[in-house]
Amino acid sequence: MSNDPSQGLEQDEPGDDEDLAQALILRGTKLRPRLGQTPATFQLSIHHLHLSGVGLVGDLSLLRWAPGLQVLYVYDNRLSSLRGLGSLPRLSHVYASNNHCEELGFEAGAALEHINLHGNRIGTITGLQNASGLAHLDIGSQRPAEPPGTSSCLRIDVDSLWGIAPSLRYLNASGNSLGDDALAQLVALQHLRVLDISGNEIGGASVLAQLLFRLPLLTALRLKGNPLTARSKWREALIMAGVGLEEIDGKPIATHERAFLLQLAAKRAGMRPQATPMGIPARPATTPAVPSLIGEAPPLVSSGSMRHIKIQKDIVSLEGGAEVRSR
């Protein structure tokens, strides 16, 4: 029996699977079977596996022999898929950055809270429709292999988008060549707190401000490396639109900075802002900030009111106009 898990993952002989899985599990943990402990009991006791940088190729189907697994480290390998993880009902954290994955390869369960897929080759994110507990998703810097003449923009499956919408708090979609049109679908993520869209192709403050106006819980935004940041007045427009924003690119938004902009917007709109007990102008009830800088803003969109948005083929496209599926 080989102790090299990268060889084990390429084997198709059923009789060897359990031995190969045992070798893989032993490589990823310091735990060892106790005297008299059955292999099944030992495998069930494994909650963490550290298999980063060990040359894994293929998929992770052998990990079905570790049904109690909760946390998995497989970053810096050569995996082409995470197939096999769907058989692990307790899996909550997956660190699979810097692999060769072209697909997720499994349907995540409700236990999954955190998955890092940064630096893979995924073109379409699928398999998250049942990930109702997912709070942290890193899909930055994907390098999908696309046919010549087609866009390499990352796409998100519609069902996956709706599956994670109620729970997602952190999204990293940096370095994916996303343009302004890619932002429309993110309105579904109403509970998002941190959004990293740095290193993309976002060029206009208007569309981004409209998104921020609809994400009232967002506190941190990362934009560095987008064409937008080379223009003037973009930060001011975003501060006005993002009522809950506390920082942009790590720079805090001071209370007096927002207060000044609100006062200026109210003045331009011909309104007199009300003063708070501390003397800071309150945001006018009619919210002139967004219309005065970037045009009229429709009301906050909820999942139940998005039926008017066009559906195209079951895919939420991050190019040429995003769509979402109505429920």
VEXFIVO-38332 format. One record per residue: residue in one letter; y, z, x of N, C-alpha, C, O in turn. Coordinates in steps of 0.02 Angstrom, whole numbers, padded with zeros to 5 digits, always signed. Last residue first. Layout:
BEGIN
aYZXYZXYZXYZX;...
end
This chain:
BEGIN
r+01680-00315-01915+01623-00278-01940+01624-00274-02015+01579-00244-02045;s+01721-00461-01822+01736-00410-01872+01673-00377-01895+01619-00407-01895;r+01730-00495-01650+01692-00500-01713+01711-00445-01760+01717-00387-01739;v+01866-00571-01565+01822-00514-01577+01788-00524-01643+01814-00557-01688;e+01928-00680-01436+01909-00666-01505+01867-00604-01508+01837-00584-01458;a+02063-00741-01336+02005-00699-01346+01991-00689-01420+02037-00690-01461;g+02114-00880-01255+02120-00849-01321+02058-00808-01335+02005-00837-01347;g+02078-00932-01128+02097-00977-01182+02101-00945-01250+02091-00980-01300;e+01962-00806-01084+02003-00863-01064+02020-00903-01127+01980-00906-01174;l+01864-00718-01112+01921-00693-01075+01964-00750-01049+01997-00744-00998;s+01786-00716-01268+01805-00754-01209+01866-00723-01177+01913-00704-01211;v+01653-00647-01338+01724-00632-01330+01745-00665-01265+01724-00643-01211;i+01539-00741-01430+01561-00721-01364+01635-00705-01366+01675-00743-01394;d+01495-00797-01550+01468-00732-01530+01490-00710-01461+01460-00663-01434;k+01574-00920-01577+01507-00920-01546+01481-00852-01529+01438-00853-01485;q+01717-00852-01617+01692-00913-01584+01627-00899-01549+01627-00868-01495;i+01824-00801-01744+01762-00789-01709+01738-00855-01678+01741-00907-01711;k+01994-00749-01763+01944-00801-01763+01883-00784-01720+01891-00755-01666;i+02048-00612-01857+02043-00642-01790+01984-00690-01787+01929-00671-01807;h+02045-00549-01977+02081-00612-01974+02074-00647-01907+02091-00705-01901;r+01987-00427-01964+01946-00480-01992+01979-00548-01987+01946-00600-01993;m+02037-00309-01918+02037-00365-01872+01998-00425-01899+01978-00468-01861;s+02038-00186-01977+02088-00234-01999+02091-00296-01956+02140-00333-01957;g+01946-00101-01923+01936-00122-01992+01984-00175-02015+01973-00206-02067;s+01994-00071-01799+01935-00114-01803+01924-00139-01874+01897-00194-01883;s+02175-00088-01806+02113-00050-01805+02054-00097-01814+02063-00154-01834;v+02327-00117-01728+02269-00148-01758+02209-00102-01752+02195-00078-01697;l+02490-00066-01769+02431-00053-01729+02369-00080-01764+02360-00067-01824;p+02594-00202-01832+02568-00133-01831+02506-00128-01787+02474-00178-01771;p+02676-00323-01721+02641-00303-01781+02615-00232-01777+02615-00204-01722;a+02833-00335-01649+02765-00312-01637+02732-00293-01703+02759-00250-01738;e+02952-00457-01600+02925-00415-01654+02852-00398-01641+02812-00442-01624;g+03003-00450-01426+02989-00482-01489+02954-00437-01538+02929-00384-01519;i+03031-00377-01313+02980-00429-01309+02964-00462-01375+02915-00500-01379;l+03140-00292-01335+03128-00319-01269+03080-00378-01269+03088-00425-01229;s+03146-00255-01467+03209-00271-01433+03198-00303-01365+03242-00338-01340;p+03013-00225-01507+03047-00286-01531+03109-00304-01491+03122-00364-01481;v+02994-00103-01428+02956-00163-01416+02990-00225-01443+02996-00274-01407;a+03098-00013-01478+03088-00029-01407+03053-00095-01397+03077-00139-01361;p+03118+00030-01606+03150-00032-01587+03132-00057-01518+03147-00114-01500;t+03044+00118-01709+03021+00094-01644+03053+00029-01623+03020-00023-01623;t+03081+00184-01820+03067+00113-01828+03046+00079-01763+03033+00019-01762;a+03109+00310-01774+03050+00301-01817+03031+00228-01824+02973+00211-01833;p+03154+00319-01600+03170+00305-01670+03108+00290-01710+03060+00260-01685;r+03111+00450-01494+03098+00380-01510+03113+00367-01583+03085+00403-01626;a+03251+00557-01455+03184+00546-01482+03174+00472-01496+03222+00435-01507;p+03338+00598-01309+03335+00557-01370+03263+00547-01392+03220+00529-01351;i+03347+00765-01262+03318+00700-01245+03313+00659-01308+03286+00683-01358;g+03388+00892-01291+03439+00842-01278+03414+00774-01259+03453+00729-01243;m+03294+00978-01330+03310+00979-01259+03362+00927-01241+03379+00918-01182;p+03277+00951-01466+03308+01014-01446+03328+01017-01373+03374+01054-01355;t+03325+00774-01470+03276+00828-01475+03310+00892-01456+03366+00891-01431;a+03430+00667-01565+03419+00708-01505+03367+00761-01519+03365+00790-01574;q+03405+00502-01624+03410+00573-01638+03395+00612-01574+03353+00592-01534;p+03501+00355-01585+03441+00396-01578+03455+00469-01594+03508+00495-01580;r+03569+00238-01686+03589+00299-01651+03528+00344-01646+03505+00370-01696;m+03562+00061-01667+03538+00123-01697+03561+00182-01655+03570+00175-01594;g+03574-00067-01620+03625-00042-01664+03605+00021-01700+03628+00034-01756;a+03489-00109-01524+03468-00122-01593+03519-00097-01644+03508-00104-01704;r+03551-00060-01413+03549-00133-01422+03530-00151-01494+03552-00202-01520;k+03524+00075-01433+03593+00051-01432+03596-00024-01445+03638-00048-01483;a+03386+00078-01419+03416+00096-01484+03488+00071-01489+03510+00049-01542;a+03375+00043-01285+03346-00001-01336+03377+00014-01405+03391-00032-01443;l+03438+00152-01225+03466+00085-01216+03440+00038-01270+03478-00002-01297;q+03350+00254-01261+03420+00257-01283+03453+00188-01279+03490+00168-01323;l+03236+00212-01197+03236+00218-01270+03307+00218-01296+03322+00187-01347;l+03278+00220-01064+03260+00155-01092+03259+00157-01168+03278+00108-01201;f+03299+00358-01053+03354+00312-01042+03340+00244-01074+03383+00214-01106;a+03169+00407-01075+03224+00425-01120+03282+00377-01114+03312+00358-01165;r+03099+00357-00965+03083+00332-01032+03140+00347-01081+03156+00306-01123;e+03167+00431-00867+03163+00358-00863+03148+00329-00931+03180+00281-00953;h+03148+00564-00898+03216+00537-00904+03216+00461-00901+03261+00429-00930;t+03012+00576-00869+03036+00586-00938+03105+00554-00947+03118+00522-00998;a+02940+00452-00762+02980+00512-00772+03005+00515-00844+03018+00464-00876;i+02786+00400-00729+02842+00381-00772+02880+00445-00788+02855+00488-00825;p+02717+00390-00563+02729+00424-00627+02789+00397-00664+02837+00373-00633;k+02621+00266-00494+02689+00293-00495+02703+00325-00562+02701+00291-00614;g+02497+00206-00506+02502+00270-00472+02571+00301-00470+02578+00358-00448;d+02521+00096-00588+02504+00086-00517+02515+00150-00477+02539+00148-00420;i+02605+00200-00693+02589+00130-00682+02579+00120-00607+02625+00133-00568;e+02583+00342-00801+02592+00312-00735+02573+00238-00736+02531+00217-00775;e+02583+00373-00934+02609+00424-00888+02619+00396-00818+02658+00424-00779;l+02594+00306-01097+02586+00294-01025+02619+00349-00984+02676+00368-00997;g+02612+00313-01232+02575+00368-01200+02568+00361-01125+02539+00404-01093;v+02682+00199-01265+02711+00263-01283+02676+00322-01250+02705+00375-01242;g+02714+00059-01196+02660+00107-01189+02684+00178-01202+02703+00214-01156;a+02838-00004-01211+02783-00020-01256+02728+00032-01255+02698+00047-01306;m+02920+00048-01111+02943+00049-01181+02885+00039-01229+02882+00071-01282;i+02846+00018-00999+02860+00088-01015+02880+00094-01088+02860+00141-01122;l+02852-00121-01002+02788-00088-01013+02797-00014-01030+02760+00013-01070;a+02986-00147-00974+02957-00171-01036+02892-00135-01053+02879-00120-01111;e+02997-00090-00846+03036-00063-00902+03006-00083-00969+03000-00043-01014;r+02916-00175-00771+02898-00105-00778+02934-00074-00838+02904-00036-00876;w+02984-00297-00776+02919-00292-00807+02899-00219-00819+02870-00203-00870;k+03106-00325-00716+03107-00289-00779+03038-00281-00812+03034-00260-00869;s+03055-00474-00628+03101-00419-00641+03091-00389-00710+03069-00423-00756;r+02897-00508-00545+02954-00525-00588+02997-00463-00599+02978-00407-00582;a+02785-00472-00482+02837-00503-00440+02899-00520-00480+02948-00544-00452;t+02695-00430-00575+02730-00378-00537+02782-00406-00489+02820-00368-00459;l+02634-00547-00625+02683-00510-00665+02725-00463-00623+02786-00457-00635;p+02531-00584-00540+02596-00618-00535+02651-00582-00572+02710-00585-00552;n+02447-00436-00479+02457-00486-00531+02524-00520-00522+02571-00488-00498;g+02444-00333-00388+02410-00395-00371+02411-00447-00425+02378-00499-00418;k+02433-00191-00495+02449-00218-00430+02409-00282-00416+02349-00286-00431;l+02405-00122-00611+02424-00193-00616+02434-00227-00549+02445-00288-00547;r+02342+00004-00706+02344-00022-00638+02351-00098-00641+02309-00133-00669;l+02391+00142-00803+02382+00069-00800+02389+00047-00728+02435+00067-00692;a+02358+00284-00902+02364+00255-00834+02347+00181-00835+02297+00160-00864;t+02349+00315-01037+02394+00355-00995+02405+00324-00926+02456+00337-00894;l+02324+00266-01203+02321+00245-01133+02372+00284-01092+02431+00286-01109;l+02337+00291-01335+02306+00344-01295+02304+00327-01221+02283+00368-01180;p+02388+00177-01399+02431+00236-01392+02402+00292-01349+02439+00336-01327;l+02383+00025-01392+02338+00073-01359+02376+00138-01347+02394+00152-01290;r+02478-00060-01439+02421-00048-01482+02370+00001-01452+02320+00016-01483;f+02567-00075-01339+02593-00048-01401+02537-00029-01449+02546+00013-01493;l+02488-00142-01247+02503-00071-01236+02529-00038-01300+02514+00020-01313;l+02493-00273-01303+02430-00235-01299+02443-00161-01292+02413-00121-01328;q+02628-00303-01287+02600-00302-01355+02533-00264-01355+02519-00228-01403;a+02633-00303-01148+02670-00252-01186+02644-00247-01257+02639-00192-01285;l+02558-00417-01121+02534-00352-01099+02569-00296-01137+02537-00247-01155;v+02641-00516-01174+02574-00506-01202+02547-00438-01183+02517-00403-01225;s+02761-00494-01094+02761-00494-01167+02692-00478-01196+02685-00433-01237;a+02748-00511-00959+02754-00443-00984+02745-00440-01060+02724-00389-01086;g+02635-00626-00884+02689-00613-00931+02689-00542-00956+02636-00515-00974;g+02527-00644-00797+02593-00664-00775+02650-00646-00821+02708-00648-00801;i+02375-00608-00724+02419-00591-00780+02491-00602-00759+02514-00574-00709;e+02264-00629-00645+02314-00682-00650+02362-00671-00708+02386-00718-00738;n+02221-00483-00545+02204-00538-00590+02259-00590-00591+02298-00595-00544;g+02241-00361-00478+02211-00418-00443+02187-00473-00489+02138-00507-00473;s+02207-00239-00608+02240-00261-00547+02204-00322-00518+02145-00334-00533;i+02174-00172-00721+02170-00245-00723+02208-00274-00663+02238-00328-00668;d+02117-00028-00777+02130-00060-00713+02119-00135-00720+02062-00159-00725;l+02159+00099-00883+02144+00027-00881+02165-00001-00814+02224+00002-00795;v+02119+00247-00964+02136+00216-00899+02114+00144-00901+02056+00129-00917;r+02091+00271-01100+02140+00313-01065+02165+00280-01000+02224+00285-00983;l+02045+00202-01257+02051+00193-01184+02107+00237-01156+02162+00241-01183;h+02024+00195-01390+02019+00261-01359+02026+00259-01283+02015+00309-01249;q+02026+00063-01432+02079+00107-01454+02079+00176-01422+02129+00212-01426;l+01983-00075-01397+01968-00014-01359+02022+00039-01371+02060+00057-01326;a+02030-00187-01460+01975-00151-01492+01962-00083-01459+01933-00039-01490;v+02119-00243-01374+02147-00204-01429+02093-00165-01465+02108-00115-01498;l+02055-00327-01289+02057-00257-01271+02088-00213-01324+02084-00152-01320;q+02070-00459-01328+02011-00423-01351+02015-00348-01338+01982-00309-01371;a+02190-00500-01264+02187-00491-01336+02128-00449-01359+02135-00408-01405;l+02187-00527-01128+02206-00460-01150+02194-00448-01224+02190-00390-01245;a+02167-00656-01089+02110-00610-01085+02124-00542-01116+02078-00504-01128;d+02285-00724-01087+02243-00731-01146+02185-00682-01147+02155-00669-01200;d+02333-00701-00957+02364-00667-01014+02319-00668-01076+02316-00619-01114;g+02181-00700-00857+02249-00719-00873+02274-00681-00934+02241-00636-00959;l+02074-00644-00728+02093-00640-00799+02166-00658-00807+02209-00635-00769;s+02004-00640-00608+02042-00700-00625+02063-00701-00698+02068-00755-00728;n+01954-00515-00576+01911-00561-00614+01946-00624-00637+01922-00659-00681;g+02011-00396-00521+01983-00449-00479+01938-00498-00514+01888-00520-00485;s+01964-00264-00638+02006-00293-00585+01970-00351-00550+01909-00356-00550;a+01925-00188-00743+01912-00260-00747+01952-00297-00694+01973-00354-00704;n+01877-00036-00784+01900-00072-00725+01878-00144-00732+01818-00159-00727;l+01911+00085-00903+01888+00016-00893+01919-00012-00830+01980-00014-00823;y+01878+00233-00987+01898+00203-00923+01868+00134-00918+01808+00124-00926;r+01831+00264-01113+01893+00295-01091+01921+00262-01028+01982+00264-01017;l+01736+00217-01253+01759+00199-01186+01827+00229-01171+01875+00222-01209;s+01696+00243-01385+01686+00294-01333+01719+00279-01267+01731+00325-01228;p+01716+00139-01477+01733+00207-01497+01732+00258-01439+01764+00310-01444;a+01675+00019-01401+01745+00031-01421+01759+00104-01440+01812+00129-01421;i+01546-00015-01374+01578+00034-01330+01648+00054-01352+01677+00100-01324;g+01513-00106-01476+01470-00049-01463+01504+00005-01422+01492+00065-01433;w+01607-00207-01469+01611-00160-01525+01568-00098-01513+01584-00044-01538;l+01560-00266-01348+01629-00241-01354+01634-00190-01411+01663-00137-01401;s+01431-00304-01382+01441-00253-01330+01511-00223-01334+01520-00163-01326;d+01457-00402-01476+01422-00342-01497+01430-00286-01446+01436-00227-01464;v+01520-00500-01392+01555-00468-01448+01522-00402-01468+01557-00352-01476;d+01513-00499-01215+01479-00511-01279+01512-00470-01334+01531-00413-01324;i+01640-00553-01112+01607-00494-01141+01577-00513-01208+01611-00539-01252;r+01661-00642-00958+01658-00641-01031+01622-00578-01053+01579-00552-01018;l+01763-00688-00819+01714-00644-00849+01719-00645-00925+01773-00650-00953;c+01795-00853-00764+01818-00792-00796+01761-00753-00827+01715-00781-00856;s+01776-00972-00702+01732-00918-00681+01753-00851-00712+01732-00798-00689;s+01772-01129-00789+01807-01067-00770+01757-01014-00750+01702-01010-00778;t+01708-01281-00717+01714-01231-00770+01746-01168-00744+01748-01156-00683;g+01691-01365-00609+01739-01385-00660+01745-01337-00718+01784-01349-00764;p+01519-01330-00579+01583-01358-00556+01627-01380-00614+01604-01410-00662;p+01453-01183-00661+01450-01255-00644+01518-01280-00622+01569-01255-00644;e+01465-01022-00579+01480-01067-00636+01473-01140-00614+01485-01156-00556;a+01412-00872-00538+01401-00941-00517+01410-00986-00577+01367-00987-00622;p+01529-00736-00534+01477-00775-00568+01473-00846-00540+01523-00876-00522;r+01573-00611-00470+01573-00676-00437+01521-00721-00469+01474-00743-00436;q+01683-00475-00514+01622-00514-00525+01630-00583-00494+01685-00611-00491;s+01780-00368-00499+01761-00413-00444+01693-00447-00455+01651-00446-00410;g+01729-00236-00613+01776-00270-00569+01742-00317-00520+01684-00308-00502;i+01677-00158-00710+01652-00227-00705+01698-00268-00661+01705-00329-00671;d+01642-00002-00755+01673-00038-00699+01640-00106-00693+01582-00111-00673;l+01666+00114-00878+01637+00049-00864+01677+00014-00809+01737+00002-00816;h+01639+00263-00957+01664+00235-00895+01628+00169-00881+01567+00168-00874;a+01578+00301-01076+01648+00320-01066+01679+00284-01006+01740+00275-01004;l+01457+00274-01196+01485+00249-01133+01559+00264-01128+01599+00242-01170;g+01390+00305-01310+01417+00360-01272+01451+00339-01208+01471+00382-01168;s+01336+00192-01365+01388+00226-01403+01419+00285-01367+01468+00314-01390;a+01267+00067-01331+01292+00116-01282+01350+00155-01312+01406+00152-01288;n+01222-00038-01403+01199+00028-01424+01223+00083-01377+01201+00141-01383;q+01279-00147-01339+01292-00138-01410+01270-00070-01436+01296-00046-01486;l+01264-00190-01210+01298-00126-01221+01310-00110-01294+01348-00065-01311;g+01214-00317-01181+01169-00260-01180+01200-00193-01192+01166-00142-01184;t+01326-00409-01071+01286-00401-01131+01248-00335-01127+01249-00301-01075;i+01449-00501-00997+01425-00432-01005+01390-00427-01072+01420-00438-01124;t+01431-00644-00904+01439-00619-00972+01409-00549-00976+01350-00539-00959;g+01420-00657-00766+01467-00699-00801+01482-00675-00872+01537-00684-00897;i+01396-00561-00622+01387-00565-00694+01441-00608-00726+01500-00598-00713;r+01376-00525-00492+01385-00596-00508+01377-00609-00582+01355-00662-00603;n+01466-00383-00426+01405-00419-00439+01421-00491-00457+01474-00516-00439;g+01572-00288-00409+01550-00330-00354+01481-00361-00364+01442-00366-00317;h+01527-00151-00513+01577-00184-00471+01544-00228-00418+01495-00208-00386;l+01463-00079-00607+01435-00145-00592+01481-00185-00546+01474-00246-00540;n+01429+00076-00656+01470+00041-00607+01435-00023-00587+01383-00021-00553;i+01432+00175-00799+01397+00121-00763+01447+00084-00719+01500+00063-00742;h+01408+00316-00896+01445+00289-00839+01403+00234-00806+01345+00245-00789;e+01328+00354-01002+01397+00375-01002+01440+00338-00950+01500+00330-00959;l+01189+00330-01104+01227+00304-01047+01301+00321-01053+01333+00305-01103;a+01129+00370-01221+01138+00420-01168+01181+00396-01111+01208+00436-01073;a+01109+00261-01302+01166+00305-01318+01179+00356-01263+01234+00384-01260;g+01057+00128-01189+01051+00174-01245+01112+00218-01253+01160+00213-01214;a+01066-00046-01149+01081+00024-01135+01076+00065-01199+01089+00041-01254;e+00953-00166-01119+00995-00141-01173+01004-00066-01162+00957-00027-01166;f+00961-00268-00969+00930-00216-01012+00979-00196-01066+01039-00209-01061;g+01029-00363-00896+00957-00365-00897+00923-00312-00937+00861-00309-00940;l+01153-00402-00845+01137-00332-00849+01061-00324-00853+01032-00284-00817;e+01155-00535-00724+01152-00510-00793+01139-00436-00790+01116-00409-00740;e+01156-00557-00594+01186-00609-00634+01186-00591-00708+01213-00627-00750;c+01173-00454-00454+01154-00458-00524+01193-00513-00560+01254-00516-00557;h+01174-00423-00321+01177-00494-00339+01161-00505-00413+01138-00559-00432;n+01284-00285-00284+01218-00316-00286+01228-00390-00302+01283-00416-00297;n+01395-00192-00292+01379-00232-00233+01305-00252-00230+01270-00239-00182;s+01343-00053-00396+01393-00099-00367+01364-00135-00307+01317-00113-00275;a+01274+00035-00478+01241-00027-00456+01291-00077-00428+01280-00137-00434;y+01242+00179-00541+01287+00155-00489+01254+00094-00456+01211+00101-00413;v+01233+00255-00695+01204+00202-00654+01258+00177-00605+01312+00157-00626;h+01194+00392-00797+01239+00366-00745+01202+00314-00703+01147+00327-00677;s+01096+00418-00893+01166+00428-00911+01215+00398-00860+01271+00381-00878;l+00939+00403-00965+00983+00377-00913+01056+00382-00933+01076+00354-00984;r+00844+00436-01056+00890+00489-01035+00942+00465-00984+00984+00504-00962;p+00761+00326-01079+00804+00350-01134+00855+00402-01113+00904+00413-01149;l+00718+00192-01002+00737+00259-00979+00786+00290-01028+00846+00282-01021;s+00699+00060-01026+00643+00105-01043+00656+00177-01022+00611+00219-01024;g+00804-00009-00975+00803+00002-01047+00747+00048-01069+00748+00073-01125;l+00782-00037-00844+00818+00025-00859+00819+00040-00934+00834+00096-00953;g+00725-00162-00837+00681-00104-00829+00715-00039-00848+00682+00010-00865;r+00847-00256-00753+00792-00254-00801+00745-00197-00785+00727-00185-00728;l+00957-00282-00681+00940-00211-00690+00885-00204-00743+00877-00151-00773;s+00950-00414-00559+00951-00390-00628+00935-00316-00628+00904-00290-00582;s+00947-00438-00426+00972-00492-00468+00977-00472-00541+01007-00508-00581;l+00988-00336-00285+00958-00342-00352+00988-00401-00390+01049-00412-00387;r+01010-00299-00155+01011-00370-00172+00978-00382-00240+00944-00433-00249;n+01124-00161-00129+01059-00192-00122+01066-00267-00137+01121-00295-00132;d+01234-00073-00157+01224-00104-00091+01152-00127-00080+01123-00113-00027;y+01167+00050-00273+01219+00006-00246+01201-00019-00177+01158+00009-00143;v+01089+00132-00347+01057+00073-00319+01110+00024-00292+01098-00036-00288;y+01061+00284-00413+01104+00253-00363+01066+00193-00333+01017+00203-00296;l+01052+00361-00569+01021+00312-00524+01074+00282-00479+01125+00256-00502;v+01007+00494-00673+01059+00467-00628+01025+00422-00576+00977+00442-00543;q+00892+00517-00750+00958+00524-00781+01013+00490-00739+01059+00461-00767;l+00720+00496-00787+00776+00481-00744+00843+00484-00781+00850+00457-00836;g+00602+00515-00851+00651+00569-00856+00714+00556-00817+00758+00599-00812;p+00516+00409-00823+00549+00411-00889+00601+00466-00897+00640+00464-00944;a+00470+00322-00710+00510+00383-00703+00550+00394-00767+00611+00388-00767;w+00412+00202-00731+00367+00257-00715+00405+00322-00704+00374+00373-00689;r+00511+00112-00739+00485+00137-00803+00436+00194-00793+00421+00231-00840;l+00540+00063-00617+00567+00129-00632+00547+00153-00702+00564+00209-00721;l+00496-00066-00606+00451-00013-00584+00476+00056-00602+00438+00104-00604;s+00604-00147-00640+00553-00135-00690+00505-00079-00671+00475-00047-00714;l+00721-00189-00581+00702-00119-00575+00647-00100-00625+00645-00043-00648;d+00715-00345-00487+00740-00301-00539+00713-00231-00529+00687-00214-00476;g+00757-00419-00333+00725-00427-00398+00756-00382-00450+00818-00381-00457;v+00765-00296-00199+00776-00362-00227+00742-00366-00295+00703-00322-00314;l+00831-00171-00091+00797-00188-00153+00815-00258-00176+00874-00278-00172;g+00880-00116+00029+00854-00184+00028+00817-00203-00035+00775-00249-00033;v+00941+00005+00023+00873+00004+00050+00841-00065+00045+00780-00071+00055;g+01066+00043-00034+01062+00014+00033+00993+00013+00064+00986+00021+00124;s+01011+00177-00137+01065+00132-00115+01051+00107-00044+01029+00144-00001;l+00932+00262-00207+00901+00203-00179+00954+00152-00157+00942+00092-00158;h+00901+00409-00268+00950+00382-00221+00917+00323-00184+00880+00333-00136;l+00882+00475-00428+00852+00434-00376+00908+00403-00334+00955+00374-00360;h+00854+00617-00530+00901+00579-00488+00861+00538-00438+00812+00562-00409;h+00745+00669-00598+00806+00657-00635+00857+00616-00597+00899+00582-00627;i+00576+00688-00612+00627+00656-00571+00687+00639-00614+00682+00599-00661;s+00476+00732-00694+00522+00783-00667+00579+00753-00626+00626+00789-00607;l+00395+00626-00719+00439+00648-00773+00491+00698-00748+00544+00704-00778;q+00323+00622-00600+00370+00568-00615+00419+00588-00670+00478+00569-00669;f+00244+00738-00616+00292+00733-00562+00345+00680-00577+00405+00692-00568;t+00166+00702-00725+00211+00760-00730+00264+00758-00676+00322+00774-00689;a+00097+00592-00671+00140+00583-00730+00190+00641-00737+00248+00630-00754;p+00023+00649-00564+00076+00599-00552+00124+00591-00610+00184+00585-00601;t+00005+00828-00585-00017+00760-00597+00040+00711-00581+00098+00730-00585;q-00009+00958-00469+00035+00923-00516+00012+00851-00524+00000+00816-00474;g-00081+01018-00368-00110+01018-00435-00068+00981-00487-00090+00974-00544;l+00059+01057-00278-00013+01060-00278-00039+01064-00350-00019+01109-00388;r+00195+00946-00321+00167+01012-00305+00091+01009-00308+00062+00963-00338;p+00267+00800-00250+00222+00831-00299+00196+00899-00275+00178+00907-00216;r+00435+00819-00191+00366+00798-00180+00321+00833-00231+00337+00888-00253;l+00606+00768-00173+00554+00806-00207+00485+00777-00191+00478+00716-00180;k+00696+00682-00125+00667+00728-00076+00612+00771-00108+00576+00806-00072;t+00693+00510-00177+00702+00582-00190+00671+00623-00134+00624+00600-00101;g+00663+00378-00152+00728+00394-00181+00740+00467-00194+00793+00485-00220;r+00534+00369-00108+00587+00349-00061+00656+00371-00086+00701+00381-00046;l+00464+00406-00220+00464+00451-00163+00519+00433-00113+00546+00477-00079;i+00485+00290-00297+00513+00354-00319+00517+00403-00260+00567+00438-00252;l+00412+00196-00224+00484+00186-00235+00517+00252-00253+00571+00268-00228;a+00284+00248-00233+00314+00240-00167+00390+00233-00173+00428+00261-00133;q+00266+00239-00372+00264+00305-00339+00297+00302-00270+00334+00347-00252;a+00269+00101-00389+00321+00142-00419+00324+00211-00386+00378+00237-00374;l+00153+00066-00322+00217+00041-00297+00275+00083-00325+00323+00098-00290;d+00060+00130-00404+00065+00148-00333+00132+00126-00304+00164+00163-00266;e+00082+00061-00523+00093+00133-00520+00100+00157-00448+00142+00199-00434;d+00054-00076-00489+00119-00054-00513+00131+00020-00504+00183+00041-00480;d-00068-00127-00457-00029-00097-00403+00035-00064-00427+00068-00029-00389;g-00119-00185-00569-00156-00130-00540-00117-00094-00486-00131-00036-00471;p-00034-00294-00597-00029-00232-00637-00064-00173-00604-00040-00117-00611;e+00055-00385-00485-00013-00363-00498-00012-00296-00533+00009-00246-00504;d+00175-00433-00442+00160-00442-00513+00090-00418-00530+00067-00429-00586;q+00307-00385-00331+00236-00390-00347+00226-00395-00422+00262-00365-00461;e+00435-00361-00296+00417-00431-00304+00344-00440-00324+00321-00496-00333;l+00449-00228-00275+00482-00255-00334+00464-00329-00345+00478-00355-00399;g+00385-00209-00152+00354-00186-00213+00384-00217-00275+00348-00232-00323;q+00478-00252-00060+00418-00291-00070+00385-00273-00136+00360-00316-00172;s+00570-00150-00074+00593-00218-00087+00534-00265-00095+00538-00314-00132;p+00503-00035-00037+00514-00048-00107+00538-00118-00122+00527-00143-00177;d+00379-00016+00075+00441-00052+00069+00454-00069-00004+00420-00113-00032;n+00256+00034+00093+00309+00083+00078+00377+00050+00071+00427+00084+00061;s+00110-00043+00027+00172-00048+00066+00221+00006+00045+00226+00021-00014;m-00060+00000+00042+00000+00000+00000+00062+00000+00043+00067+00039+00091;
end
